Amino acid sequence: MTRRLVVEADGGSRGNPGPAGWGAVVRDAATGALLAERAGYLGFASNNVAEYSGLVAGLEAARDIDPAAHVEARLDSKLVVEQMSGRWQVKHADMKRLAELARGVLPADQVTYTWVPRAQNGAADALANQAMDAREGLWRDHPDGDGPDATPPVEPQAPARARRPSGAAMRFDDAEPLTVVLIRHGETPMTASKAYSGGAVPGPSLTSTGRIQAAKAADTVFRIGRTLWPDLPHPSALRASPMVRTQETAGAVGRRLGLRVELDEAFRECDFGEWEGLSADQIEERWPGDLKRWHVDAEFRAPGGESIEDVGVRVSGALERLRDEAVGRTVVVVAHSVVIRAAIGATLGAPSSVWASVRVGPASITILRLWADGEREVTVVGMPTDL
């Protein structure tokens, strides 16, 4: 018999737009038992973006409980209910993106949408306000359905950190490093066509596949310090390259983690100059031999653009800056293929001529650890999250 779950979701913005947060709970439809609570802080956003963010998180929580369940999503936003039910068009770009994310969580025939009065959505509203007050997120599951009924949840205790596992970098003290989780952005039209898409042009946006990849990467990163790599601190900060594709990917991660996205120019993609938008074959036809030279000659720049070494210098400086700000934490950085290869290569002390040997797929995860005394560890390289 198919299980039935209820998602109650809400979001708010103090200023519209202004400081915004969302909340969501999942209940058993038959008993009303509380199964999961989620909350997140968005930073500066609108009411509608917050409401959609709560819906996405609530559906993801329901999917985690039972991916085959039928879900009734209850919201006090008439706009979101009507748009997700297909009766109203979604015109705003941010809401289009979030609506597509929501539709990608579960098959359409497993989800229905119901409008409820605000008074009947008190638990989700309380969570959204808690996130805005604390400016941080919350994650709590009640697998036995023993959670409090329609009351603000207790802030969960962080799970005990696991000891450093076998195979980790050798240390003879208890010094804690900075952990950097590098995520490549999801697929864009230029990723699919294998064209060079650099840091001098803001676009393009993610494709629908890229948005799904971003959501899956967010789910994976959310598990760090819990069920994945339990010896690592759970992420507490989120940075992103200022390109559209990285901001969109980071938005999915931020909603999942309840973290605000901070933009960092140092992590923008390599400037490909006149090669922007061209395929490797097109570059070879117009500049014979130059693309290969760019990969192996540290100082050779793309015409009107950067060399791989240029990227390595700014990325290395950014990693050192993050390390000097504070160790003992995990910072997520959403960036690009050349940037992530440079970060790996610089961490290993490898020459830039071999950096292109590392595969960094769309929405893949790489984890580096940097100690204050200069010791380093490459924990994960290019792990796919869309399997």
Helices and strands as residue ranges (DSSP letters): E 4-13, E 18-28, E 34-45, H 47-65, E 70-75, H 78-84, H 93-105, G 108-110, E 111-115, G 118-121, H 122-134, E 138-141, E 178-184, H 189-193, H 208-222, E 235-240, H 244-257, E 261-263, G 265-267, G 273-275, H 280-286, H 290-296, H 308-325, E 330-335, H 337-348, G 352-357, E 365-370, E 376-383
